[in-house]
Amino acid sequence: MIVFGSTGSIGVNALKLAALKKLRVSALACGGNIKLLNEQIERFKPEFVCIKEQKDRHLVKHKNVFVGQEGLEKILELSDDTLLLNAIVGFAGLKSTLKAHKLHKKIALANKESLVVAGEFLKGANIIPVDSEHSALSALIQARQNIKKLYICASGGAFFKFKIKNLKSVKLSDALKHPNWSMGAKITIDSATMANKLFEIIEAYHLFATKEIDAFIEPKSLLHALCEFQNGATSAYFSKPDMKLAIAEAIFDTHELEILPPLDFVKLSSLKFHKISLKKYPLFALKNIFLEKPSLGVIINAANEVMVERFLKQKCEFLDISKGVLRALEHFEGVTITELEEVFEYDRKVREYL
């Protein structure tokens, strides 16, 4: 397989699994963690490597080093491997998804923004979701009919136990303390604002072609998804909170390996489920309008990326993230996107506006 985002959490876990099953890795791509990339090169001996910045090229211990988006797309053209794991963070991962689709490659997609901002332009793509929730839904839906509604689960993020009034004074260090998952900074903040779950709703819409999707909070992250059927029955997907399971489902053709130990339900303490508070998580209030007009994804995503980056640099308060997204959405609410070029145009316009 080809691994874009090889030094991030998803990429690192994917490579652990690849080593376990002796899966050939033809290409690696990363941002700025050259030290880890060189370790991966030594172990997996890829044919191609890509990095983000030209200035780091001399540090990479490989003869075929490509740079930037052009380099990523060139690797996709040159590599004979038919599987791409796209774990690039944010809007920056979209062009690689589009290129892989054009080349008819199978895409293990951890870059949810590709579907959030351009799902309408990825119809027919061979996509296997890497999100734990969508991996769970895929398993629940297989060979079943008469599906009434899909549910995905949220942990509530770092501030689930906080009162709304206390969110005004939270610090960056507080927001980065996810109770269950070990993730990058951007997605950890998105979990705290519930932007991540909003995006996963739209991701599910594009993956499973239904608007009957909702979410609720299960704070332990042991239940990942539910599938409700017309006859009143509901199937549930449980597992320990570890992304290796969803990654394995996406990159392996067979699944005979035990990736995680199973849950012991006898020893399991009680599970509780909670409705998502729209006062505490105002971004999730955009769910219905988002489902009715998925083209708003580029507006919401660009605004969220700008505001999260600002918060990570400690240039705004936590509650300003949601305020900035809502302000941008109000400004661009009349936008309708019909051409792929407009996705990139409005991404730029939103960033300039904020």
N, C-alpha and C positions, 0 to 999 in steps of 0.2 A: 504493500500500500504506500501511498504518499501521505505524509503527515505535515500539515500546515498548522503552526502554533505548537511546535514540538516541545518547547520548554515551559509551557503553561501547565496547569493542573490536569486538564484533559489529555494533552499530548504526552505528558510524563506517564500517566496511567495507561494510556494506549500502548506506549512502547514497552511497558512492563508486560502487558498481555501479549504483545507481538513476540517478545523474547520467550515467553512461556510456551508459545505454540510454534516457535521458529518461523514466524511469518516474515517474509522478505520485506524490507523497507527500502524503496528505491529513492526516496527524496525526503529531506527534512527542511523545514523553514521556521524561522523564529524572528523575534524582534531584536532585542539587545542583549540577551543572556548568552554571550558568546562562549563563556567558560563551560556552561552546561551543554551547549550545542556541540562543542569539541568533544566532550565526553560521549555524547550520543553518536557522533561521527565515528569515533574509535570503536564503539561497540557494534553499530549496525552497518557501517561501511556503505552508506547510500551512494548512488550514482550522481545525484545532484543535491546541492544545498542552496538555500536562499536566505538572505538576511535583509533587514530593513534599511540600513544605512551604508552608503558607500565607504564612509570613513572607517568602518569596522572590518572591511574586507581582508586586510592584511593579517588580521588576528585569527581568521578561520583556517583550520588545518585541513584544507581540501582543495583539490585542483579545479573542480567545476562549481564555482561560487557565483550565483546570480544575486541581483539586488532589486529590491522594491517590487511593486506590483507587476511591472513588466517582466521581472525575473520569475515571479510566481506563475504567470501565464505561460511563459516559455517552458518552464518545467512541466506543466500540464501537457503541453504539446509534445515534448520530447519523451516523456516517460511512457512506457508501454503498460504500466500498471493501470488497472481499470477502477481501482478504489481510491478515493480521496477522503481522508479525515480532515475536515475543515474546522479547526478549533481556533481560528483567528478571532479576536475579540472585536465586537462592534461593527459599525458600517464598513469598516476597512475590509471585512471578509466577503462582502457582496460580490465583487468582481470575480473572485476566484470561484465562487459557487456558480455564477453565470457561465464562466469559461468551461468549467467541468461539465455543466449541463450541455453546452454546445458541442463538447467533445464526446458526449454520450457516456461519461464515466458515472459510476455508482458513487454517491456522495453520502458519507457518514457525517451528518450535519450537527455540529455543536455550535455553529454560528447562527443563533436563532434570528439575528437581525436580518439575515438574507430573506427569510420568509416574512418577517414583520414589515419590511419596507418594500419588498418586491415579490411577494408570493404569487401575485397574478401573472408575473412574467416567468415563473418557474413551473408552470403547469406541465405535467408530463415528465418532469425530472425524476430520476431514479434516486430518491432521497430516503435514507434510513435515519430516523431521529436519534440523537445521542442524549437529549434531555431525559432524565429518569422518568418524568411524568409521561412523556410521549412514548418512550419505550414500553412503559407499563400499559398504556392504552393500546398500543399495537398488539401486545400479547393478549389483552382481554378481548379485543375485537375479532381476532382471528377465528374464522369459521363460525361466526355467530351472526344471526340476522335479527331483524326487528329491534334494533337499538333505538332507545328513546332519548337518552341524554348521556353525555360524558362529563366526568368531574375530574379535576386535577387537585392535588393537595399542596398547600403552602405551609411552611413552618411558622410564618409570622415574623421571621428575621430576628435581628438583634434586639428589637424593641417591642416584641410581643407582650412582655410583662410590664412595659412602661405605661403610665397614664399619659393621656394626650397632652395634658398641661406640661408634663416634664420633657416633652420632645423639643421644646424651645431651647433648652440648654444642653442638649446632648453634644458630645464631642466626636470627632472623627474616630478616635480610638475605640469609643463605645460602639459606633456603627459597624466597625470591622470585626466585631466579636460575634460571629455567627454561632448559634448554639449547637448545630448538628453537622454542618458541611464545612469542608476545607476548600475554599474557592478563592479566585482572584479578587482584588479589591473592587473592581467595577461591579461584578455580579453580586458581591456581598452587600454593597450599597443598594443595588436594585432589589435585593431580597428584603432589605429593611424598609424600602418605600413601597413595596409590592409592584413596582414596575416590572420586575422579572415575571411575576405571575400574569400580569396583563399581557405581556409579550407572549407568554406560553399559551394563553387563550387563543391569540391570533395564529400562532404556530399550529395549534391543534386544528383550527378552522381550515387552514391550507392543507394540512396533512390528511385530515379525515373527512373533509368536505361536508361539514355540518356546523350550524350556528348554535346548536343545542349543547353548549359547553358552559360550565361554571366551575368555581373553585371554592374551597373552604380551608380552614386552618386545622392541621393536625400537628401540634407542636413538636412531636418526637421524630417526625419525618420517617416513620416506619410504613405508613400507608401512602402510596404514590399516586394511585388513580382508581377511579370507580367507573364501571359501565352499567348503566341502568337500562333494563329491557322493558318492552311494552307490556309483558305479562306481570310486571311488578317485582321481578327478581333483579338482584344487583350483584355483579362480580367485583371483587376487590383484588388489588395487587399489592402485596406486602413484601418488603425486603429491608435489610439494614441500609442506612444512608451511606452508600458508597458508589461513586460514579463508575467504578470498574464494571459493574454489572451491565449498565446501559451501553457502555462502550463495547463490551464483548458481544452484546446482542447485535450491535451495528456492524462490527468489522469481521466477525467470524461467520462462516457458512454453517458450521455445526456447533452444537452447544453441549458437548458431553463433559466438559470440564466443570468442576465446582468452583465458581468464581468467588462466592461468598458463603459462609456457613449459614444454614437456614435459621429462621427465628424459632425460638422455643416458646410457643404460645402459652404453655402452662406457667412458665416463669415470667411471662410478660406482665408488667404492671398495667393498670387500666389505661385505655386510650380515650382521649376526649377530643371532640370536634367543635369548632367554633366558626360562626359566620364572620366574614371579613368586614370589619368596621370601616365604612366609607369616610367617617370623620377622621379616623386614625390613619387610614390609607387612601387619601383622596384620589390618587391616580387610578385605583381600581374602579372608581366610579365611571371611568371612560370606557368600560368594557362593552356596554351595549352600543354606544355610538361608534366604537371601533369595529365591532362586528358588522354593523350596518354599512360602514364605509371604511373598508380595510386600507384604502389608499392613504388614509391619515397616518398610517404607520411611519412613513418617512418623516412627517412633522414631529410626531411624538418621540420617535427614536433619536432624531438629531438633537432636539431640545433636551432630552434626558441625558444624552452623552455630554453635551456642553455643561449642563448643571452639575452632573456627577463629577466631571473633571474639576469644575470650580470648587466643589465641596472637598474633593480629595486634596486640593491645593490649599484648603482652608481659607478660601476667598469668599465663602458664603456659609450660611447656616443650613442645617439639615432640612428644615421645613421649606427653605428657598428652592430646593430641588423641584418639589411638586408645583410650587408657585410659578417657577420659570416655565415648566412644561405646559401648564394650563394657560399661561400668558401667550406663549407661542401658538398654541392650538386655537385660541380665540382670534389671534391675528391672521392665521392662515386657514380658518375653518371652511372657507368656501372653495378650497382647492380640490380639484378632481384630477387625478393622474391617469392618463391613458397611454402614454408612451414611456418606455424604459428610460430614455434620456431625461425625462422630467423628474425621475427619482433622484438623480444626481444633482439636477438643477435646484430642486427644493431642499435637498439636504444642505446645499451651500447657502441658500437664502435664509434658512432657519438659523444656521450658525452665525451668519452675518447679523441677523436681526437681534439675536441675544448677546 
